[in-house]
Amino acid sequence: MLLDSVRGRDKTPGEFRRTRVWIGATGTPIEAARFIPPLPARLPGLLANLEKYWRGEELDPLVQLALIHAQFEIIHPFRDGNGRIGRILVPLFLYEKKLLSRPMFYLSQYLDEHRTEYIARLRALKGAQSWNEWTMFFLRAVAVQAEANADKARRILALYERLKARSIALTRSQYAVPLLDRLFAQPIFASNDLFRDPKMPTKPVVTQLLQRLTDAGVLKQLREARGRRAQMLALVELVNLCEGKRVV
């Protein structure tokens, strides 16, 4: 799914690589590569060792995760998409170790903002000192991202309370809060999704509520209804807040 309809979809997604790969600018020969991952023949043993370490009980699971992430990126088991998969392993590991109630913690924002240092530290991994420096970098990433995520969660809750009061005032409907709850669960949606929801009122009522929220700027139309094609709408403030920038 991570490689569906994106870069790498034509590079045997989901299968361990069977050919040698190297990292460098497009067209770079192996002699000029920035990084050359292990040969395919070594992958089974390296991945088995990585899985064994994953299953182990370390004194500090966050340090364990730092090493797992780095080892996965070094092994580079797939032809493409290793970065995306390496990042998704972070919440899965934290969830398995019961450090998260749900597997929903992503380091992408921090790693993207510090991409140069992130790549440099991975490539510099050799002796004990470089591993210590990598671990400190990774732990700092987790701490900073955790605080950013907590702050975003607080702002989402505040937004919900504000929009709840506004939706009630705008619609004066008993369905204002159930509708808002539905929109927070799916902030970009087709109107047909609501028409088919058994928890929502009739189609005319839903249509009227959506129109009032759209007229007030709470919702934004992304695509108008035409023929069998449903109207597409977005809960503007929530989408932009979650993305960390204005996207709708």
NORHUZI-V662249 format. One line per field, one symbol per residue. ss: DSSP state (A for helix, B for strand, O for the rest). psi: psi as a letter, one per 30 degrees, with the letter a starting at -180 (. if undefined). A space follows every 50 residues. Layout:
# NORHUZI-V662249
ss->???
psi->???
This chain:
# NORHUZI-V662249
ss->OOOOOOOOOOOOOOOOOOOOOOBOOOOOOAAAOOBOOOOAAAAAAAAAAA AAAAAOOOOOAAAAAAAAAAAAAAAOOOOOOAAAAAAAAAAAAAAAOOOO OOOOOOOAAAAAAOAAAAAAAAAOOOOAAAAAAAAAAAAAAAAAAAAAAA AAAAAAAAAAAAAAAAAAAAAOOOOAAAAAAAAAAOOBBBAAAAAOOOOO OOAAAAAAAAAAAAAOOOBBBBBOOBOOBOOBBBBAAAAAAAAOOOOO
psi->efgkglkffghhkfkkkglkllkllkfklffgkfkjllleffeeeeeeee eeeefljlejfeeeeeeeeeeeeeeiflelgeeeeeeffeeeeeeeghfk fliijkgeeeeefheeeeeeeeffjdaeeeeeeeeeeeeeeeeeeeeeee eeeeeeeeeeeefeeeeeeefhkfgeeeeeeeeffifklkefeeefjffl aleeeeeeeeeeeeefgelkkfklkjbfklkklkjeeeeeeefgljf.
